[in-house]
Amino acid sequence: MSPQATDAEVDPRVLSALPNQCCVVSTHAHGASFWAKTGRIDVNLQDGTPRSFFIKAVSGEVGKNMVVGEFESMKAIHAVLPEFVPAPIAHGTYESDPETHFFLCEFRDMIEEMPEPHKFAAQLAALHQNSKSPNGRFGFHTTTYSGNLPQVTDWEDSWEVFFTKGLKQALGLEREAKRARSRVGRLTAGASEGRSLKPCLVHGDLWYANSGIDVDTDRCLIFDACCFYAHNEYEFGQWMPVCNKFGAEYLAAYHSYVQISDPAEDYEGRLDLYKLRFNAHVPALFKDNPSLREQMLGDIRDLVARYGSQAEKIPNSDRSHNL
C-alpha cells in the first residue's frame, strides 16, 4: 500500500465495504503475516470524523477460503464478546484483481505486551462459557484455516471423533496417527461414564502474537482466529509449547473462573494431547525446519510412554521414516 492514497487507489470492492461517503486519507502497510499482506486504511467519515480499518489480502483459491474462514471466526467471537475482538466488516475479492481476496475489520491500535493474566482469563472464560454451538455439536459451519492450511471442521456429536479427525489430518502420517489416536479416548474427557462436554467456541490458534492490549481502552484483544466449537481446554494446547508466553499463571487464572474438566487426573495428559495437535500442524506449515517434526515425534513418544503399553512405543529407529 502507498503512504498516501485517494479513493481511486483503494480497490472498489474494499471501498464499497467502508462507511458510505467516507474519504480515504491514507493507506500503508501495518503488521506482519506469514501468509498475507496486511495494512491500515485511514479515512474521514462524511462528518469529518477520522476512522481507521485493518485489511488483509491473500492470493489464490486458498486465500479466498482463508478470508472467509477468518471473517466467520471473528464474526462468531464478536457475536458473543464484541469487546474481545476488532469488529469484522467484510471479506471479498478485488475487482481490480480476481486472484486477490481481502478481509476487512476495524483497526484497533494495540500495545505489544502480554495482558494481565486474570483480565485476559476472564474474557477467555466468558467466550467459552457464553458461546453456544448452533446445533449442539462440535465443529464449525465453514472451513477455517490455521496459517494457510485447512482444519477439519465437519460437525460431529462426539468430541473424541472430532478431535481424532483433526489430529489425524494434522499428523498426516497414518502410522503415527494410529498410535496417538489410541490415547484419545481416555484423554479427551469424552461423554463416557455419564460425563458430557459442552461445545465451546475456541479461537483455535491462541498464541501470544494473536493477542494484544487496546491502547485506548486498555482491554484485552484477540485476532487472527480460526474458530470451531470444541472442548474448552483444547484452547490451551497452543499454550503448552515453550515458545508461547501464556504460562502457568494464565492457566491458573482461567481455572479460577472455569473448573478443570473431569477426569481431573488426566488434565495434564489432555493438554499434552492437545499440544500434539498444534505441534503436528506446525511442521506442515514450515516444512524446511526438520526440528519441528522431531518435536512432534517426541510428543507422540511421550504420550505413548505415559498412556500406552511398552509394545506401542515408537522406537527411535522410526524417526526418519516417511518424514
N, C-alpha and C positions, 0 to 999 in steps of 0.2 A: 504494500500500500504506500501511497505517496504521502509526504509530510503535510501537504495541503491538498484540499480536494474541493470540487464542485459537485453538485448533484449528478452531473453527467458522468463523473468518474466513478460513481458507485453503480454497480450493476442494477438495472431497472427492477429486477425481482427483489433484490435486497432493499432498494429504495421504497418499493411498494409496501414492504413489511414495516418500515419505520413510521412514526407518527405522521398523520396527514398534514401536509403543507409545511413540514419541517424543512430547514435549510442545513445542508451538510457543511460544516465548518472545516473539518479536517479528518483525515484518516491516517493511521500509522500502525506499524507492527507493534504488537503487545503480547507479552507472554512467550511461552515456548511449548512446542509439542513435537513428539517423535513422528507423528503421522499427519500433521496438518499445518497449514499456515494460519496464524492467529493474529487478530488485530483489533483496534479500537476505532469506533466511528463517533466523532463528536458532532452534535447538531444543535441548532437553535430551534426551539419549538415556535409555533406560529406567534405566540405572545412574547417571544424573545428569551424564554427560559432555556438555559443550557441543559442538555441531556447527553449521556454517553451510552454506547452499546458495544458489546463484545461480539466479534464474528470469528467463526472457524470455517475454513474452506478446505475441502478434501476432494481428490480426483477419483474418477473411475466408478465402476459399479459398486465396489466395496465401500468407497467413500459415500456414495448415495445411501447405502444401507446404514453406515455408521452414523450419519447425521440424523436419520430417522430414529435410530435406537437411542441416541443421546437426547434428542428432543423429547421422546416419550418418557425416558427415565427422569429427566429433570421436571417434566410436567407432572409426573406421578408424585415425586417428592414435594414439589411446590404445592400440590393439592392438599397434602397432609400437613406440611410445616413450611409455609411460604417464607418465613424469615430465615430459613436454614440454607436456601439456595438462591442464586440470582434467577430472576423470573425468566423462563424461556419464552421466546417471542415467535419464532418461525424457523422453518427449515425449507429448503427448496433447491432448485437448480438454476445456475446463472443463465440468463437469457443470452448473454454475450459468449458463453462457452458451455455447451451442453454436457461437457465432461467434468465440470466443476460444480460441487454441491456445497451448500452452506448451512450452518447452524447459527442462529442469532439469538442473543439474550441480552438482558440489561447488563450494563457494566457496573461492577462493584469494586471500588478501589480497596485493595487488601494489603495488610501487613503480613509479611512472610515470617511469622513467628508461630510457635506452637501454641494452641489455645490452652486456656486453663482447664485442667482435667475434668473437674466437676461441671463446669459450664458447658463444655463440649459433650460430656457424657449425658447430661440431662437432655440436651437436644437430640442426641442419637437415640436415647431410650424412648423419647417421645415419638420419634419417627417410627421406630419398631413397634411400639405398643399401640399407637393410634392408627397405624395403617391397617387396611383390611383387603385381603385378596378378593377380587370381584366375584370369584366363583368358589372360594374356599380352598383352592388348590395351590400347589407350588408351581411357579413358572412366571411367564410374562406374556403379554399379548402380541409382542413383536420381538424379533431377534435383537439382542443387544451385543455390543462389541467391547471386549476388553482389549485395549490397544486397537489393532486393526484385524483382530481375529474374532469370529462369531462365537457366542456362547450358546449352549443348549438351553432353550427357554420353553420347550414344549410343556404344556400343562400336565401335571401328574398329581394323583391323590396322595402318593407316598413321598415323603422327603427322602427316604432311603433310595427309592427308584430314581427320583430326580437328581439327587446328588451323584449317584453312581454313573448316570449317563454323562453328566458334566465332567466328572473325574476321568472317565474312560476317554472322552474326546480330548481332554487336556493332556493326558498321558500319551495318547496316540499309539502306544506300543501295547498290543493286545496281551502279551505275556505279563508285563509289569502291571497292566490294568487288572488282570485276573487276580494277581497276588494281593494287590492293595484292596481290591473290591471285596475280598473275603473278610476284611476287617470292618467294612462299612456297617453291616447290620448291628454290631454291638455298639459302635461309637457314635452313630448319628442320632441317638436318643429318639428312635422311631416310635410309632404308636403301638408298641408292644407292652405287655403287662399292664394294660389299662392306661398307658400314657398317651397323650395327644399333643402334637405340636401345632402351634398357630403359625400359618404362613405370614411372615413379616416382610415388609418392603425393605430391602437392603440396598445400599449404594452400589455394592458389587466390586469396587476397586478402591477402597477407602484407605489409601496410604497417605502419609503426611503431606505430600506435594499436591494432593487433591483437596486440601483444606486451607483455610485462611481466616483472618480476622478483619472484619469490615472497619475501615478507617473512620467512617462517620458514625457508626452505631456501636462499635466495639462488640458486635455479635459474631459468633462463630459461623463460618460458611463452609459448605462443601460444594464441589462441582465435578465435572467430567464423570458423571455417573453412568453406570451400565447395569441397570436395576433388574431384579426379579424378586418374586416372593419366595422366601427361604426361611430356614431356621435362623433366628436372630444371631446366634453365636457364629454362624458362617462368616459374618462380617469381620470377625476377629482373626480369621485365618491369615488375612493380609497384615495383621499386626504382629504375627509371630516371627517372620524373618528379621534377622538382626539389623538389616538396613533400615527398617522402619523406626519411627520415633514415637509411635504410640505404645509406650511401655506399660509396665505393670500398674503404674499409678492410674492409667486410663481405664484398664480393665477393672481395677478396684472401684474406681469412681462409678463406672457403668453399673456394676453389680450392687451398688448402694441403691440403685433405682430398680433394677431388674434382677431377680434371683437367678442363680445358675440352674440350668435345666437338669432334670433327673435323667439318668443316674449321675449324681454329682461326682461320684468317684471316678467317672470316665471323662470328666471335664477336660483335663489336660490332654488326654488322648484325642478327644474330639477336635480340640483346637489344632493339634498337630496334624490330624487328618485333613482339616480344612486348609491348613498351611500347605499341605501337599498339593491341593487343588490349585493354589496360586503358584507355587514353585514349579508345578508341572507345566503351567501355561507360559511362564517366562522364557524357557528355552526355545519355545516355538516362535516367540516374538523376536528374540535375539539369538539367531542360530549360529552366529560366529563366535559365541562365547561358550566353549565346552565346559567350563567350570559350573555353569548353570545346570547342565544335565547331571553332572556329578552330584551336585547338591540335591537334585530331585531324587536320584537313586539312593542317596544317603537317607533321605526322608523315608523312602519305602522300606529300606533295610531296618531302619529304626522302628517303624511301626510293626513290621512283621516280627522283629525280635521281641517286642514287648507284648504283642497280642496274638501271635501265631505260634505254630509248633516249630520245632527245630527243622523239620523237613521242608517248611515253607520258606526258610531263609534264602535270600538271594546271594549266591556266592560272589566274591569279588571278581572271579574269572568272567562273570557275565557282564562286566562293566562296559566292554566295548561292543557288545552285540547290538546290532541294529541302531546304533547311535549316529 
